[in-house]
Amino acid sequence: MAARRRQTTQEWATRTARDRTDAPARARLLDAAETVFARLGYGPATIADITAEADVSRAGFYVYFASKDEVFRVLAARVRDAFLAAQDVPGVDTDDVAAVAEASTGAFIAAYARHLPLLGLLEQQARGDAEVRALWEEIRERPVRRAARYVRRVAEEGRARPVVDPLTLSRAVGGMSVEFARIVAADPAAYESAVRDVTTMYRHLLGIGAPPRQQ
């Protein structure tokens, strides 16, 4: 009975630790895993590589993740959430369509450039892993559909005059943002011009006009 009670207590403690999703060690492990996967690729990367990068013990890894597969899937979910968060534009008046376009474009390009190496691995792993494939589809589709809902709403309110269907518009802006994010990943100094150029095209597609040219 005592042995069973100890086992139950240990299982509870492990579950409690794993539920602390904001624990610093967990965050370090996730950051380290992204660095290791980007550097080595998915196949060659090991838990030992991740724990060494994070300066966390192997036992510490298993407090939060059951396997390399699990930490990779958690990373995929974190990337998805980063793209959704890019559309939240805190501090921006959501009634100001031009400001939302600029802020969300900037946040999306920054997030895509930051996670670019992992995104390539996610696409590869999605071909053979159903769970990763579902996450990959969310990464590709949820931000686009969420943006389309916003465009549709501001169009219905008369604050934008989209030149194409809102979903088509959102796919086009998303595609442009991805291409410019690749440029920014290679040359971070290109970030401001990338955001300016994509935002200008976004405004044109929204039918709200281009911003005034700077003298």
N, C-alpha and C positions, 0 to 999 in steps of 0.2 A: 504493500500500500504506500509506504514511504517513498519507494523508488518510483512508483507511478506518479505520486504527487510532485516529486522533483522533476520528472520528465514533463509533466503538464506545465509546471512553472517555467521551465526552460523554453518550451514551445511558445508560451505566452510572451515571455521576454523577447524572444526572437521576432515574433509577429509585431510586438509593440515597437521594437527598434526599426523594423522595416517600414512600419507605418509613419515614421518620422521623416516624411519626404523632404523636409527642409533642413535635415541634419547636415552640418558642414562636411562631414566625411562622405556622405552620399553625393553631395554636389561635387566634391573633389574627384570622386570616382567617375562621375558622369563626364566631367570636363576632361579627365585623363583618358577615358575611353574614347571620346571623340578625337582627341589628339592622336592616340595610338592607332585607331582605325584609319584615320586620314594618312598617317605616315606609313603604315605597314599593309593596309588592306584588311579585309575581314578575315580571310582564311588564315594568314600567318599570325595575326594578332592573338595573344594569349592573355589569360587572366593575370599571369605573372607580369606581363608587360604593363597591364593596366594598373596593377597595385604598385609597381615600381614607379610609374609615372605620377601616381597620386600620393605616394609615400604613405600608403595604408597597407596593413597586413592582409595576407590572404584570408585569414579568419574574418577580418573586418569587411572584406568584399562580400563574404557570404552572409553577413548580417543583413545586407540590403538587396543582394541579387543572387539568384540561384545558379546562374550560368552566364557564359559569354553571350548566348542567344538572348537572354533576358535583358542584359544591360544594353544590348544593341536595340532591342525593341523599345525600351524606355527612352533611349536617345531619339528614336524615330518619333515617338510621341512628343518629346520635348521640342523637336524641330517643328512638328505640326502646330503645337501651341505657340511657338515663336511667330509663325506666320499669321496665325489668328490674332495674336496680340498686336501685330503690326497694324491691324485695321482698327484697333481701339482708339488710337490717337488721343491719349489723355491730354487734357488741357486745351484741346482744339474744339471750337464751337462747331458741332455737327451740322448746324444750319448754314455754315459757311462752306459751300461746296468746293470752292477753289482751295481753301485751307486744308480741308480733308483730303483732297486729291494730292496735294503736295506732301502733307505729313505721312499719309499712308504709303505713298510711293517711296518716300525716303526710308521709312521703316522697313518696307518689304525688300528694297535693294540691299540695305544693310544686313538684314537677316539672311538673305540668300547668299550674299558674298561671304558672310561669316561661315555658313554651314555648307558651302559648295562641295568640299571634298566628301563629306558624309552623304550628301544628296546623291552623288554618283554611286556610292556603295549601296545606298538604299534602293536605288533603281535596279541594281544588279541582284541584290538579295531578294527583291520582290518577285523575281522570276521563279524562285523555288521555294518560297516560304509564304504561305497563305496569310499569316498574321502580319508579316512585314508588307505584303502586297496590299492588304487593307489599309494599313497606315500610309503607304505611299500614295494610294488613291485619295485618301483624305488630305494629304499634303498638297496634292495637285488640284483637287476639286473644291474643298471646303472654302479656302480663301476666295476663289473665283466666284463661287455661288453666293457667298456672303457679300462680296462687292457688288454683284449683280442685283441683289435685293436692295442695297443702298441706292444704286443708280435708278432702279425702278421707282423707288419711293420718292426721290427728289424730282424725278421726271413727272410723276403724278401730281406732285405739289407745285409744279411749274417753275422749279428752281434750276432745271437743266433741260436741254433739248437734245438728247442723245441722237447721233446721226445713224446709229444702228441699234439693233436689239440689245438690251442691257447685258445679257449673258455673252453675246458676241463681243460687245465692247470690253467687258471684263476679261475675257480670254485674250483679246488683243493687247490690252494694257499689261496683263500678266506676262504675256510672251515678251513684250518689249522690256519689261522690268527684269526678267530673267537674263536676257541678252546683255543688258547694261550692267547687271550684277556681276556677270562674268568678267566684264572689263574692269569693274571696280575691284574684284578679287585679285586681278593681276596688277592693278595700279590703283591703290587706295586714294591717291590724289585726284582721281577722276570722279570721286563720289559726288561732289557738288554739281558739276556739269551734267552728270548722268541724271541726277534727280531733277535738275532744271529742264533738261531736254524731254525726259519722259513725262514730266508734269505738263509741259507745254502741249505735247501730243494728246495727253489725257484730257486736258481742258478742251482741245479742239473736238475730240470725240464726244465730249459731254455737251458741246454746243454752248459753252459759257465764255468762249473767247480766250485769246492768249493774254498772258500778263503783259503789262507795259514793258517795253524794252528799257534796259538800264543804259543810261548815257555814259 
